[in-house]
Amino acid sequence: MPTSFEIKRYTKRLEVKCKRLKEKAYNFKFVDDALSTIAEYKAMRLQQKINRIKYGN
């Protein structure tokens, strides 16, 4: 079973990745709508994963 430190480190890494995806989606909005939608979807799925880890569901 992972320790609380490992869980926090993993969650922090996911949050950084999610933030990058959100920024990428915003930047793609002006260039290519399809790429923006894909990046938004990936960020949304990642945020759901973060929430599951944080709140234990």
Secondary structure as a PSIPRED ss2 file (coil, helix, strand):
# PSIPRED VFORMAT (PSIPRED V4.0)

   1 M C   1.000  0.000  0.000
   2 P C   1.000  0.000  0.000
   3 T C   1.000  0.000  0.000
   4 S H   0.000  1.000  0.000
   5 F H   0.000  1.000  0.000
   6 E H   0.000  1.000  0.000
   7 I H   0.000  1.000  0.000
   8 K H   0.000  1.000  0.000
   9 R H   0.000  1.000  0.000
  10 Y H   0.000  1.000  0.000
  11 T H   0.000  1.000  0.000
  12 K H   0.000  1.000  0.000
  13 R H   0.000  1.000  0.000
  14 L H   0.000  1.000  0.000
  15 E H   0.000  1.000  0.000
  16 V H   0.000  1.000  0.000
  17 K H   0.000  1.000  0.000
  18 C H   0.000  1.000  0.000
  19 K H   0.000  1.000  0.000
  20 R H   0.000  1.000  0.000
  21 L H   0.000  1.000  0.000
  22 K H   0.000  1.000  0.000
  23 E H   0.000  1.000  0.000
  24 K H   0.000  1.000  0.000
  25 A H   0.000  1.000  0.000
  26 Y H   0.000  1.000  0.000
  27 N H   0.000  1.000  0.000
  28 F H   0.000  1.000  0.000
  29 K C   1.000  0.000  0.000
  30 F C   1.000  0.000  0.000
  31 V C   1.000  0.000  0.000
  32 D C   1.000  0.000  0.000
  33 D H   0.000  1.000  0.000
  34 A H   0.000  1.000  0.000
  35 L H   0.000  1.000  0.000
  36 S H   0.000  1.000  0.000
  37 T H   0.000  1.000  0.000
  38 I H   0.000  1.000  0.000
  39 A H   0.000  1.000  0.000
  40 E H   0.000  1.000  0.000
  41 Y H   0.000  1.000  0.000
  42 K H   0.000  1.000  0.000
  43 A H   0.000  1.000  0.000
  44 M H   0.000  1.000  0.000
  45 R H   0.000  1.000  0.000
  46 L H   0.000  1.000  0.000
  47 Q H   0.000  1.000  0.000
  48 Q H   0.000  1.000  0.000
  49 K H   0.000  1.000  0.000
  50 I H   0.000  1.000  0.000
  51 N H   0.000  1.000  0.000
  52 R H   0.000  1.000  0.000
  53 I H   0.000  1.000  0.000
  54 K H   0.000  1.000  0.000
  55 Y H   0.000  1.000  0.000
  56 G C   1.000  0.000  0.000
  57 N C   1.000  0.000  0.000
